[in-house]
Amino acid sequence: MFDDSTGDDFLKACSNLNNMMVTKGQIDASANVLNLGCGNGTTAIWLSGNRNWHVTGVDLSGVRVQNAQNARARLDQAAQEKLAFEEASAADLPFDDASFTRLWSQAVSTTYRKGIRA
């Protein structure tokens, strides 16, 4: 969310949007979040690090998931324990029902594999 504090800085605007979503969603520190369409893991890492949440990121792109896993590997052990990344489709998630307390998804164009119907 761009405002006077961000100027034209896209990353600052993203941080503003994340903070607004956290506030409006009334999400507390006990959250276990599924980040659907996690891409390179930037938002999942931010959510985990700045909010102390357990976050599992899911994306269709194996390349993006590998990038996220590489970024996770550069974090300290405590931070790594709160993060996971998996390649998966939103239509066929590899998790048990009620595994997460919150769903986080933003700036996602598609999270379904072709041929799978929701």
MMTF fields as JSON, N, C-alpha, C and O atoms, coordinates in Angstrom:
{
  "mmtfVersion": "1.0.0",
  "mmtfProducer": "UNKNOWN",
  "numBonds": 471,
  "numAtoms": 472,
  "numGroups": 118,
  "numChains": 1,
  "numModels": 1,
  "chainsPerModel": [1],
  "groupsPerChain": [118],
  "chainIdList": ["A"],
  "bondAtomList": [4, 2, 8, 6, 12, 10, 16, 14, 20, 18, 24, 22, 28, 26, 32, 30, 36, 34, 40, 38, 44, 42, 48, 46, 52, 50, 56, 54, 60, 58, 64, 62, 68, 66, 72, 70, 76, 74, 80, 78, 84, 82, 88, 86, 92, 90, 96, 94, 100, 98, 104, 102, 108, 106, 112, 110, 116, 114, 120, 118, 124, 122, 128, 126, 132, 130, 136, 134, 140, 138, 144, 142, 148, 146, 152, 150, 156, 154, 160, 158, 164, 162, 168, 166, 172, 170, 176, 174, 180, 178, 184, 182, 188, 186, 192, 190, 196, 194, 200, 198, 204, 202, 208, 206, 212, 210, 216, 214, 220, 218, 224, 222, 228, 226, 232, 230, 236, 234, 240, 238, 244, 242, 248, 246, 252, 250, 256, 254, 260, 258, 264, 262, 268, 266, 272, 270, 276, 274, 280, 278, 284, 282, 288, 286, 292, 290, 296, 294, 300, 298, 304, 302, 308, 306, 312, 310, 316, 314, 320, 318, 324, 322, 328, 326, 332, 330, 336, 334, 340, 338, 344, 342, 348, 346, 352, 350, 356, 354, 360, 358, 364, 362, 368, 366, 372, 370, 376, 374, 380, 378, 384, 382, 388, 386, 392, 390, 396, 394, 400, 398, 404, 402, 408, 406, 412, 410, 416, 414, 420, 418, 424, 422, 428, 426, 432, 430, 436, 434, 440, 438, 444, 442, 448, 446, 452, 450, 456, 454, 460, 458, 464, 462, 468, 466],
  "bondOrderList": [1, 1, 1, 1, 1, 1, 1, 1, 1, 1, 1, 1, 1, 1, 1, 1, 1, 1, 1, 1, 1, 1, 1, 1, 1, 1, 1, 1, 1, 1, 1, 1, 1, 1, 1, 1, 1, 1, 1, 1, 1, 1, 1, 1, 1, 1, 1, 1, 1, 1, 1, 1, 1, 1, 1, 1, 1, 1, 1, 1, 1, 1, 1, 1, 1, 1, 1, 1, 1, 1, 1, 1, 1, 1, 1, 1, 1, 1, 1, 1, 1, 1, 1, 1, 1, 1, 1, 1, 1, 1, 1, 1, 1, 1, 1, 1, 1, 1, 1, 1, 1, 1, 1, 1, 1, 1, 1, 1, 1, 1, 1, 1, 1, 1, 1, 1, 1],
  "groupList": [{"groupName": "MET", "atomNameList": ["N", "CA", "C", "O"], "elementList": ["N", "C", "C", "O"], "formalChargeList": [0, 0, 0, 0], "bondAtomList": [1, 0, 2, 1, 3, 2], "bondOrderList": [1, 1, 2], "singleLetterCode": "M", "chemCompType": "L-PEPTIDE LINKING"}, {"groupName": "PHE", "atomNameList": ["N", "CA", "C", "O"], "elementList": ["N", "C", "C", "O"], "formalChargeList": [0, 0, 0, 0], "bondAtomList": [1, 0, 2, 1, 3, 2], "bondOrderList": [1, 1, 2], "singleLetterCode": "F", "chemCompType": "L-PEPTIDE LINKING"}, {"groupName": "ASP", "atomNameList": ["N", "CA", "C", "O"], "elementList": ["N", "C", "C", "O"], "formalChargeList": [0, 0, 0, 0], "bondAtomList": [1, 0, 2, 1, 3, 2], "bondOrderList": [1, 1, 2], "singleLetterCode": "D", "chemCompType": "L-PEPTIDE LINKING"}, {"groupName": "SER", "atomNameList": ["N", "CA", "C", "O"], "elementList": ["N", "C", "C", "O"], "formalChargeList": [0, 0, 0, 0], "bondAtomList": [1, 0, 2, 1, 3, 2], "bondOrderList": [1, 1, 2], "singleLetterCode": "S", "chemCompType": "L-PEPTIDE LINKING"}, {"groupName": "THR", "atomNameList": ["N", "CA", "C", "O"], "elementList": ["N", "C", "C", "O"], "formalChargeList": [0, 0, 0, 0], "bondAtomList": [1, 0, 2, 1, 3, 2], "bondOrderList": [1, 1, 2], "singleLetterCode": "T", "chemCompType": "L-PEPTIDE LINKING"}, {"groupName": "GLY", "atomNameList": ["N", "CA", "C", "O"], "elementList": ["N", "C", "C", "O"], "formalChargeList": [0, 0, 0, 0], "bondAtomList": [1, 0, 2, 1, 3, 2], "bondOrderList": [1, 1, 2], "singleLetterCode": "G", "chemCompType": "PEPTIDE LINKING"}, {"groupName": "LEU", "atomNameList": ["N", "CA", "C", "O"], "elementList": ["N", "C", "C", "O"], "formalChargeList": [0, 0, 0, 0], "bondAtomList": [1, 0, 2, 1, 3, 2], "bondOrderList": [1, 1, 2], "singleLetterCode": "L", "chemCompType": "L-PEPTIDE LINKING"}, {"groupName": "LYS", "atomNameList": ["N", "CA", "C", "O"], "elementList": ["N", "C", "C", "O"], "formalChargeList": [0, 0, 0, 0], "bondAtomList": [1, 0, 2, 1, 3, 2], "bondOrderList": [1, 1, 2], "singleLetterCode": "K", "chemCompType": "L-PEPTIDE LINKING"}, {"groupName": "ALA", "atomNameList": ["N", "CA", "C", "O"], "elementList": ["N", "C", "C", "O"], "formalChargeList": [0, 0, 0, 0], "bondAtomList": [1, 0, 2, 1, 3, 2], "bondOrderList": [1, 1, 2], "singleLetterCode": "A", "chemCompType": "L-PEPTIDE LINKING"}, {"groupName": "CYS", "atomNameList": ["N", "CA", "C", "O"], "elementList": ["N", "C", "C", "O"], "formalChargeList": [0, 0, 0, 0], "bondAtomList": [1, 0, 2, 1, 3, 2], "bondOrderList": [1, 1, 2], "singleLetterCode": "C", "chemCompType": "L-PEPTIDE LINKING"}, {"groupName": "ASN", "atomNameList": ["N", "CA", "C", "O"], "elementList": ["N", "C", "C", "O"], "formalChargeList": [0, 0, 0, 0], "bondAtomList": [1, 0, 2, 1, 3, 2], "bondOrderList": [1, 1, 2], "singleLetterCode": "N", "chemCompType": "L-PEPTIDE LINKING"}, {"groupName": "VAL", "atomNameList": ["N", "CA", "C", "O"], "elementList": ["N", "C", "C", "O"], "formalChargeList": [0, 0, 0, 0], "bondAtomList": [1, 0, 2, 1, 3, 2], "bondOrderList": [1, 1, 2], "singleLetterCode": "V", "chemCompType": "L-PEPTIDE LINKING"}, {"groupName": "GLN", "atomNameList": ["N", "CA", "C", "O"], "elementList": ["N", "C", "C", "O"], "formalChargeList": [0, 0, 0, 0], "bondAtomList": [1, 0, 2, 1, 3, 2], "bondOrderList": [1, 1, 2], "singleLetterCode": "Q", "chemCompType": "L-PEPTIDE LINKING"}, {"groupName": "ILE", "atomNameList": ["N", "CA", "C", "O"], "elementList": ["N", "C", "C", "O"], "formalChargeList": [0, 0, 0, 0], "bondAtomList": [1, 0, 2, 1, 3, 2], "bondOrderList": [1, 1, 2], "singleLetterCode": "I", "chemCompType": "L-PEPTIDE LINKING"}, {"groupName": "TRP", "atomNameList": ["N", "CA", "C", "O"], "elementList": ["N", "C", "C", "O"], "formalChargeList": [0, 0, 0, 0], "bondAtomList": [1, 0, 2, 1, 3, 2], "bondOrderList": [1, 1, 2], "singleLetterCode": "W", "chemCompType": "L-PEPTIDE LINKING"}, {"groupName": "ARG", "atomNameList": ["N", "CA", "C", "O"], "elementList": ["N", "C", "C", "O"], "formalChargeList": [0, 0, 0, 0], "bondAtomList": [1, 0, 2, 1, 3, 2], "bondOrderList": [1, 1, 2], "singleLetterCode": "R", "chemCompType": "L-PEPTIDE LINKING"}, {"groupName": "HIS", "atomNameList": ["N", "CA", "C", "O"], "elementList": ["N", "C", "C", "O"], "formalChargeList": [0, 0, 0, 0], "bondAtomList": [1, 0, 2, 1, 3, 2], "bondOrderList": [1, 1, 2], "singleLetterCode": "H", "chemCompType": "L-PEPTIDE LINKING"}, {"groupName": "GLU", "atomNameList": ["N", "CA", "C", "O"], "elementList": ["N", "C", "C", "O"], "formalChargeList": [0, 0, 0, 0], "bondAtomList": [1, 0, 2, 1, 3, 2], "bondOrderList": [1, 1, 2], "singleLetterCode": "E", "chemCompType": "L-PEPTIDE LINKING"}, {"groupName": "PRO", "atomNameList": ["N", "CA", "C", "O"], "elementList": ["N", "C", "C", "O"], "formalChargeList": [0, 0, 0, 0], "bondAtomList": [1, 0, 2, 1, 3, 2], "bondOrderList": [1, 1, 2], "singleLetterCode": "P", "chemCompType": "L-PEPTIDE LINKING"}, {"groupName": "TYR", "atomNameList": ["N", "CA", "C", "O"], "elementList": ["N", "C", "C", "O"], "formalChargeList": [0, 0, 0, 0], "bondAtomList": [1, 0, 2, 1, 3, 2], "bondOrderList": [1, 1, 2], "singleLetterCode": "Y", "chemCompType": "L-PEPTIDE LINKING"}],
  "groupTypeList": [0, 1, 2, 2, 3, 4, 5, 2, 2, 1, 6, 7, 8, 9, 3, 10, 6, 10, 10, 0, 0, 11, 4, 7, 5, 12, 13, 2, 8, 3, 8, 10, 11, 6, 10, 6, 5, 9, 5, 10, 5, 4, 4, 8, 13, 14, 6, 3, 5, 10, 15, 10, 14, 16, 11, 4, 5, 11, 2, 6, 3, 5, 11, 15, 11, 12, 10, 8, 12, 10, 8, 15, 8, 15, 6, 2, 12, 8, 8, 12, 17, 7, 6, 8, 1, 17, 17, 8, 3, 8, 8, 2, 6, 18, 1, 2, 2, 8, 3, 1, 4, 15, 6, 14, 3, 12, 8, 11, 3, 4, 4, 19, 15, 7, 5, 13, 15, 8],
  "groupIdList": [1, 2, 3, 4, 5, 6, 7, 8, 9, 10, 11, 12, 13, 14, 15, 16, 17, 18, 19, 20, 21, 22, 23, 24, 25, 26, 27, 28, 29, 30, 31, 32, 33, 34, 35, 36, 37, 38, 39, 40, 41, 42, 43, 44, 45, 46, 47, 48, 49, 50, 51, 52, 53, 54, 55, 56, 57, 58, 59, 60, 61, 62, 63, 64, 65, 66, 67, 68, 69, 70, 71, 72, 73, 74, 75, 76, 77, 78, 79, 80, 81, 82, 83, 84, 85, 86, 87, 88, 89, 90, 91, 92, 93, 94, 95, 96, 97, 98, 99, 100, 101, 102, 103, 104, 105, 106, 107, 108, 109, 110, 111, 112, 113, 114, 115, 116, 117, 118],
  "secStructList": [7, 7, 7, 6, 6, 6, 6, 6, 7, 2, 2, 2, 2, 2, 2, 2, 2, 2, 2, 2, 2, 2, 2, 2, 2, 6, 7, 7, 6, 6, 7, 3, 3, 3, 3, 3, 6, 7, 6, 6, 1, 2, 2, 2, 2, 2, 2, 2, 2, 2, 2, 7, 7, 3, 3, 3, 3, 3, 3, 1, 7, 2, 2, 2, 2, 2, 2, 2, 2, 2, 2, 2, 2, 6, 1, 7, 2, 2, 2, 2, 6, 6, 3, 3, 3, 3, 3, 7, 7, 6, 6, 1, 7, 1, 1, 7, 6, 6, 7, 7, 1, 3, 3, 3, 7, 7, 1, 7, 1, 7, 7, 1, 7, 6, 6, 7, 7, 7],
  "xCoordList": [0.847, 0.0, 0.906, 1.626, 0.845, 1.658, 1.017, -0.202, 1.85, 1.397, 2.58, 3.619, 2.429, 3.493, 4.786, 5.872, 4.679, 5.88, 6.673, 7.857, 6.035, 6.712, 7.315, 8.25, 6.785, 7.21, 6.901, 5.8, 7.866, 7.685, 8.299, 8.43, 8.677, 9.358, 8.362, 7.548, 8.442, 7.512, 7.594, 6.563, 8.809, 8.953, 8.364, 7.76, 8.532, 7.907, 6.39, 5.692, 5.88, 4.435, 3.916, 2.839, 4.671, 4.283, 4.255, 3.342, 5.252, 5.292, 4.08, 3.481, 3.721, 2.518, 1.279, 0.456, 1.146, -0.006, -0.021, -1.069, 1.126, 1.215, 0.774, -0.013, 1.28, 0.912, -0.586, -1.207, -1.17, -2.595, -3.39, -4.374, -2.963, -3.659, -3.575, -4.55, -2.43, -2.269, -3.219, -3.895, -3.27, -4.119, -5.594, -6.338, -6.015, -7.434, -7.839, -8.982, -6.907, -7.211, -7.175, -7.538, -6.744, -6.663, -5.955, -6.445, -4.805, -4.055, -3.06, -2.276, -3.091, -2.195, -0.963, -0.816, -0.102, 1.192, 1.063, 2.025, -0.085, -0.254, -0.622, -0.862, -0.668, -1.13, -0.223, 1.001, -0.86, -0.194, -0.76, -1.905, 0.058, -0.424, -0.04, 1.099, -1.004, -0.734, -0.626, -1.601, 0.543, 0.783, 0.603, 1.527, -0.589, -0.942, -0.447, -0.809, 0.385, 1.013, 2.207, 2.332, 3.083, 4.182, 5.31, 6.128, 5.376, 6.459, 7.817, 8.075, 8.685, 10.047, 10.143, 11.244, 9.018, 9.004, 9.179, 9.237, 9.263, 9.536, 8.509, 8.872, 7.232, 6.189, 6.135, 5.965, 6.275, 6.268, 7.389, 7.183, 8.558, 9.697, 9.422, 9.74, 8.842, 8.49, 7.472, 7.637, 6.424, 5.384, 5.959, 5.635, 6.8, 7.39, 8.349, 8.325, 9.176, 10.18, 9.617, 10.001, 8.707, 8.171, 6.989, 6.704, 6.298, 5.108, 5.255, 4.369, 6.364, 6.652, 5.632, 5.322, 5.118, 4.153, 4.87, 5.968, 4.247, 4.655, 3.992, 2.776, 4.767, 4.245, 4.688, 5.864, 3.729, 4.012, 3.619, 2.459, 4.589, 4.351, 4.141, 4.852, 3.161, 2.841, 2.8, 2.243, 3.394, 3.366, 3.376, 3.88, 2.821, 2.84, 4.222, 4.563, 5.008, 6.305, 7.39, 7.713, 7.941, 9.049, 10.26, 10.998, 10.475, 11.596, 11.408, 12.34, 10.2, 9.928, 10.056, 10.609, 9.549, 9.651, 11.118, 11.514, 11.923, 13.353, 14.018, 14.863, 13.644, 14.176, 13.802, 14.625, 12.553, 12.098, 12.865, 13.259, 13.075, 13.834, 15.284, 15.866, 15.861, 17.221, 17.278, 18.218, 16.273, 16.22, 16.043, 16.658, 15.221, 15.017, 16.328, 16.633, 17.101, 18.365, 19.382, 20.303, 19.221, 20.143, 19.776, 20.517, 18.643, 18.184, 18.764, 19.259, 18.701, 19.175, 18.222, 17.104, 18.66, 17.91, 16.517, 15.55, 16.406, 15.102, 14.118, 12.945, 14.586, 13.727, 13.338, 12.197, 14.289, 14.007, 12.927, 12.12, 12.907, 11.943, 10.505, 9.568, 10.325, 8.985, 8.534, 7.462, 9.339, 9.037, 9.135, 9.996, 8.246, 8.323, 7.798, 6.96, 8.296, 7.843, 7.634, 8.453, 6.505, 6.172, 5.586, 4.887, 5.885, 5.257, 3.927, 3.892, 2.84, 1.511, 0.493, 0.736, -0.645, -1.77, -2.795, -2.987, -3.438, -4.492, -5.659, -6.414, -5.805, -6.895, -6.587, -7.47, -5.331, -4.922, -3.826, -2.7, -4.167, -3.176, -2.793, -3.657, -1.508, -1.031, -1.09, -0.194, -2.136, -2.246, -3.582, -4.566, -3.607, -4.853, -5.764, -5.287, -7.064, -8.014, -7.648, -7.164, -7.878, -7.645, -6.177, -5.869, -5.27, -3.833, -3.376, -2.328, -4.16, -3.756, -4.859, -6.042, -4.452, -5.427, -5.766, -6.808, -4.892, -5.107, -4.591, -3.677, -5.206, -4.752, -4.303, -5.021, -3.109, -2.581, -2.316, -1.606, -2.887, -2.651, -2.837, -3.876, -1.828, -1.937, -1.087, -0.063, -1.532, -0.819, -0.581, 0.487, -1.589, -1.486, -2.394, -3.573, -1.845, -2.67, -3.263, -4.375, -2.544, -3.083, -2.412, -1.205, -3.203, -2.655, -3.161, -3.049, -3.717, -4.242, -3.481, -3.184, -3.168, -2.568, -3.634, -4.8, -3.214, -4.118, -4.696, -3.973, -5.993, -6.626, -7.227, -7.961, -6.947, -7.518, -8.631, -8.438, -9.776, -10.9, -11.081, -10.948, -11.382, -11.607, -13.007, -13.396],
  "yCoordList": [-1.154, 0.0, 1.235, 1.506, 1.954, 3.157, 4.296, 4.464, 5.069, 6.274, 7.232, 6.998, 8.305, 9.308, 8.734, 9.214, 7.715, 7.153, 6.249, 6.008, 5.744, 4.795, 5.44, 4.899, 6.597, 7.149, 6.134, 5.586, 5.879, 4.9, 3.544, 2.693, 3.325, 2.099, 0.941, 0.903, 0.002, -1.122, -1.986, -2.404, -2.263, -3.127, -2.485, -3.173, -1.18, -0.489, -0.531, -0.68, -0.398, -0.47, -1.864, -1.997, -2.898, -4.272, -4.455, -5.079, -3.912, -3.999, -3.301, -3.81, -2.136, -1.437, -2.301, -2.397, -2.929, -3.783, -4.966, -5.307, -5.586, -6.706, -6.275, -6.966, -5.136, -4.644, -4.373, -4.684, -3.793, -3.525, -4.831, -4.93, -5.835, -7.123, -7.808, -8.41, -7.723, -8.311, -7.632, -8.302, -6.305, -5.548, -5.837, -6.141, -5.748, -5.976, -7.428, -7.698, -8.36, -9.77, -10.187, -11.317, -9.297, -9.556, -10.881, -11.713, -11.059, -12.303, -12.171, -11.223, -13.124, -13.051, -13.944, -14.618, -13.936, -14.635, -16.153, -16.84, -16.685, -18.146, -18.683, -19.881, -17.823, -18.224, -19.265, -19.222, -20.187, -21.159, -20.9, -21.247, -20.286, -19.687, -20.507, -20.957, -20.698, -21.242, -20.063, -19.339, -19.864, -18.793, -19.394, -19.984, -19.233, -19.814, -18.912, -17.738, -19.475, -18.688, -17.927, -16.721, -18.627, -17.983, -17.461, -16.669, -17.882, -17.409, -17.735, -18.871, -16.74, -16.908, -16.916, -17.007, -16.824, -16.915, -15.61, -15.602, -14.51, -13.218, -12.867, -12.494, -12.985, -12.634, -13.641, -13.251, -14.922, -15.94, -15.689, -15.794, -15.362, -15.08, -13.823, -13.778, -12.815, -11.587, -11.888, -11.452, -12.631, -12.959, -13.739, -13.463, -14.697, -15.516, -14.701, -14.798, -13.913, -13.141, -11.962, -11.724, -11.211, -10.005, -10.261, -9.455, -11.373, -11.67, -12.915, -13.237, -13.613, -14.82, -15.933, -16.713, -15.999, -17.029, -18.222, -18.091, -19.38, -20.544, -20.386, -20.208, -20.448, -20.22, -21.347, -21.708, -21.891, -22.861, -22.231, -21.876, -22.094, -21.513, -22.592, -23.597, -22.383, -23.318, -22.549, -21.453, -23.134, -22.506, -23.591, -24.69, -23.28, -24.212, -24.352, -25.4, -23.3, -23.267, -23.931, -23.466, -25.018, -25.665, -24.758, -24.827, -23.907, -22.959, -21.969, -21.702, -21.421, -20.462, -21.124, -20.534, -22.333, -23.048, -23.303, -23.154, -23.68, -23.886, -22.584, -22.585, -21.461, -20.154, -19.861, -19.368, -20.167, -19.946, -20.835, -20.39, -22.09, -23.001, -22.534, -22.663, -21.998, -21.459, -20.252, -20.113, -19.381, -18.216, -18.668, -18.102, -19.67, -20.231, -20.774, -20.583, -21.445, -22.054, -21.011, -21.334, -19.771, -18.706, -18.08, -17.247, -18.479, -17.949, -18.772, -19.878, -18.226, -18.989, -20.149, -20.175, -21.094, -22.327, -22.06, -22.696, -21.13, -20.832, -20.322, -20.695, -19.489, -18.966, -20.084, -20.149, -20.955, -22.056, -22.982, -23.511, -23.182, -24.09, -23.597, -24.38, -22.309, -21.733, -21.619, -21.077, -22.123, -21.978, -23.302, -24.132, -23.48, -24.626, -24.169, -23.271, -24.79, -24.467, -25.756, -26.673, -25.807, -27.004, -26.614, -25.608, -27.43, -27.275, -28.016, -29.219, -27.307, -27.922, -27.008, -25.819, -27.588, -26.855, -26.567, -27.372, -25.429, -25.091, -26.066, -26.217, -26.722, -27.677, -29.053, -29.906, -29.267, -30.576, -30.401, -30.863, -29.734, -29.441, -30.7, -31.518, -30.86, -32.067, -31.974, -32.466, -31.351, -31.142, -31.673, -31.704, -32.088, -32.502, -31.29, -30.159, -31.527, -30.463, -29.83, -30.51, -28.543, -27.777, -27.738, -27.582, -27.878, -27.805, -26.377, -26.162, -25.401, -23.995, -23.17, -23.491, -22.102, -21.202, -20.036, -19.401, -19.751, -18.632, -18.981, -19.789, -18.345, -18.432, -17.047, -16.066, -16.968, -15.69, -15.848, -16.763, -14.954, -14.998, -13.605, -12.976, -13.127, -11.812, -11.799, -12.476, -11.018, -10.859, -12.198, -12.436, -13.069, -14.391, -14.436, -14.092, -14.857, -14.928, -16.321, -16.447, -17.362, -18.72, -19.634, -19.552, -20.492, -21.454, -22.862, -23.756, -23.051, -24.359, -24.914, -24.189, -26.198, -26.863, -27.041, -27.297, -26.901, -27.109, -28.522, -29.485, -28.635, -29.938, -30.348, -31.335, -29.638, -29.958, -28.952, -27.746, -29.445, -28.572, -28.446, -29.418, -27.248, -26.992, -27.405, -27.272],
  "zCoordList": [0.0, 0.0, 0.0, 0.961, -1.086, -1.208, -0.419, -0.429, 0.259, 0.944, 1.035, 0.417, 1.799, 1.897, 2.471, 2.146, 3.319, 3.948, 3.015, 3.249, 1.958, 1.074, -0.161, -0.752, -0.558, -1.843, -2.924, -2.965, -3.804, -4.878, -4.535, -5.415, -3.273, -2.867, -2.743, -1.821, -3.687, -3.73, -2.477, -1.95, -1.991, -0.812, 0.438, 1.261, 0.588, 1.723, 1.61, 2.613, 0.389, 0.174, 0.518, 1.1, 0.164, 0.515, 2.027, 2.569, 2.696, 4.155, 4.769, 5.716, 4.23, 4.705, 4.538, 5.448, 3.38, 3.123, 4.092, 4.642, 4.299, 5.25, 6.643, 7.29, 7.105, 8.437, 8.535, 9.551, 7.482, 7.485, 7.538, 8.271, 6.758, 6.748, 8.111, 8.56, 8.768, 10.103, 11.082, 11.862, 11.041, 11.958, 11.697, 12.63, 10.471, 10.136, 10.391, 10.76, 10.197, 10.412, 11.862, 12.189, 12.739, 14.178, 14.457, 15.221, 13.829, 13.953, 15.096, 15.137, 16.023, 17.175, 16.994, 15.974, 17.979, 17.888, 17.862, 17.519, 18.211, 18.207, 16.822, 16.671, 15.826, 14.497, 13.846, 13.966, 13.162, 12.31, 10.912, 10.622, 10.049, 8.81, 7.593, 7.468, 6.692, 5.374, 4.422, 4.219, 3.837, 2.865, 1.466, 0.905, 0.925, -0.362, -1.491, -1.565, -2.369, -3.429, -2.882, -3.098, -2.174, -1.435, -2.311, -1.843, -3.566, -4.43, -3.853, -3.456, -3.805, -3.306, -1.785, -1.24, -1.093, 0.364, 1.106, 2.335, 0.388, 1.022, 2.088, 3.203, 1.752, 2.721, 3.857, 5.012, 3.56, 4.618, 5.623, 6.832, 5.121, 5.998, 6.816, 8.004, 6.2, 6.918, 8.017, 9.156, 7.676, 8.657, 9.83, 10.985, 9.536, 10.58, 11.45, 12.677, 10.808, 11.552, 12.305, 13.45, 11.687, 12.319, 13.232, 14.118, 13.028, 13.818, 14.671, 15.462, 14.516, 15.291, 15.039, 15.939, 13.821, 13.455, 12.853, 12.31, 12.951, 12.167, 10.81, 10.734, 9.743, 8.401, 7.475, 7.428, 6.746, 5.695, 4.374, 4.165, 3.485, 2.178, 1.137, 1.121, 0.264, -0.803, -2.116, -2.19, -3.146, -4.463, -5.533, -5.306, -6.69, -7.825, -8.443, -8.992, -8.351, -9.02, -8.171, -7.078, -8.69, -8.002, -7.891, -6.908, -8.889, -8.857, -7.722, -6.965, -7.601, -6.517, -5.14, -4.211, -5.017, -3.739, -3.401, -2.245, -4.378, -4.122, -3.698, -2.803, -4.337, -3.927, -2.475, -1.704, -2.108, -0.731, 0.244, 1.321, -0.139, 0.729, 0.881, 1.957, -0.18, -0.101, 0.837, 1.62, 0.754, 1.644, 3.095, 3.999, 3.319, 4.666, 5.217, 6.395, 4.381, 4.82, 5.282, 6.033, 4.841, 5.25, 6.599, 7.121, 7.157, 8.445, 9.582, 9.368, 10.799, 11.951, 12.231, 11.718, 13.035, 13.285, 13.846, 13.427, 14.784, 15.385, 14.326, 14.337, 13.433, 12.363, 11.391, 10.933, 11.085, 10.165, 10.708, 9.943, 12.021, 12.631, 12.517, 12.672, 12.249, 12.125, 10.674, 10.402, 9.736, 8.307, 7.561, 7.85, 6.607, 5.694, 4.342, 4.262, 3.284, 1.929, 1.16, 1.214, 0.433, -0.345, -1.695, -1.822, -2.696, -4.001, -3.963, -3.703, -4.22, -4.18, -4.844, -5.048, -5.175, -5.739, -4.641, -3.73, -4.739, -3.781, -3.862, -2.902, -4.998, -5.181, -4.601, -4.509, -4.21, -3.71, -2.661, -2.841, -1.574, -0.539, 0.239, 0.554, 0.551, 1.24, 2.765, 3.45, 3.294, 4.739, 5.236, 4.495, 6.494, 7.118, 7.312, 7.411, 7.367, 7.674, 9.013, 9.918, 9.129, 10.355, 10.769, 11.95, 9.802, 10.099, 10.367, 10.975, 9.914, 10.013, 10.651, 10.536, 11.326, 11.933, 11.022, 11.185, 10.062, 9.14, 7.751, 7.586, 6.757, 5.378, 4.952, 5.148, 4.364, 3.874, 2.388, 1.97, 1.59, 0.158, -0.405, -0.203, -1.109, -1.728, -2.996, -3.086, -3.963, -5.234, -5.924, -6.488, -5.872, -6.474, -7.697, -7.615, -8.819, -10.025, -10.224, -10.736, -9.829, -9.955, -8.943, -8.713, -8.351, -7.397, -7.685, -6.846, -8.881, -9.274, -10.467, -11.416, -10.414, -11.564, -12.632, -12.334, -13.875, -14.989, -14.921, -14.663, -15.153, -15.16, -13.831, -13.777, -12.769, -11.456, -11.182, -11.333, -10.785, -10.493, -8.993, -8.249, -8.569, -7.138, -6.756, -5.596]
}
